[in-house]
Amino acid sequence: MSTNPDETLFADALALPAAERARFLDQACAGDAHQRARVAALLASQEAAANIFESPATVRAVFTPEE
């Protein structure tokens, strides 16, 4: 188990349903806005990483001008 408070809060919040996380962070961070922001950013990064394969890939063609 981590001794880093942010990592502990992140793990605890991640175990909750997404709809309950904001309220959990409000209570757990007890007015420490910086800590809440750090943990919220970790959660957002985790969610973005988990959703990376849910959207179809975009293929971008790169053309170089003919000489």
C-alpha positions in Angstrom: 0.0 0.0 0.0 1.2 3.5 -0.8 2.2 6.0 1.8 1.6 8.9 -0.5 -1.7 10.5 0.6 -2.6 11.4 -3.0 -2.1 7.9 -4.2 -4.1 6.5 -1.4 -7.0 8.9 -2.1 -6.7 8.1 -5.8 -7.0 4.4 -5.2 -9.9 4.8 -2.8 -11.8 7.1 -5.2 -11.1 4.8 -8.1 -12.8 2.0 -6.2 -16.0 4.0 -6.1 -18.6 4.5 -8.8 -17.7 7.6 -10.9 -20.8 9.4 -9.7 -19.6 9.3 -6.1 -16.0 10.4 -6.6 -16.5 14.1 -6.4 -18.3 14.0 -3.1 -15.7 11.6 -1.8 -12.9 14.0 -2.7 -14.7 16.9 -1.2 -14.9 15.1 2.1 -11.6 13.3 2.0 -9.6 16.4 1.1 -11.3 18.5 3.8 -10.7 21.9 2.2 -7.3 21.2 0.8 -8.1 22.4 -2.7 -4.6 21.6 -4.0 -4.8 18.0 -3.0 -8.3 17.7 -4.4 -7.1 19.1 -7.7 -4.1 16.7 -7.8 -6.3 13.7 -7.1 -9.0 14.8 -9.6 -6.3 15.2 -12.3 -5.1 11.6 -11.6 -8.7 10.4 -11.9 -9.2 12.3 -15.1 -6.0 10.8 -16.6 -7.1 7.3 -15.6 -10.5 7.8 -17.2 -8.9 9.2 -20.4 -6.5 6.2 -20.6 -9.4 3.8 -20.0 -11.4 5.3 -22.8 -8.6 5.5 -25.4 -9.9 2.5 -27.3 -13.6 3.4 -27.1 -13.3 6.0 -30.0 -12.5 4.9 -33.5 -8.9 5.7 -34.6 -8.4 8.7 -36.8 -6.1 8.3 -39.7 -4.4 11.4 -40.9 -2.6 11.2 -44.3 0.5 13.3 -44.6 1.3 14.5 -48.1 4.6 16.1 -49.1 4.7 18.4 -52.0 6.1 17.0 -55.2 9.3 18.5 -56.3 
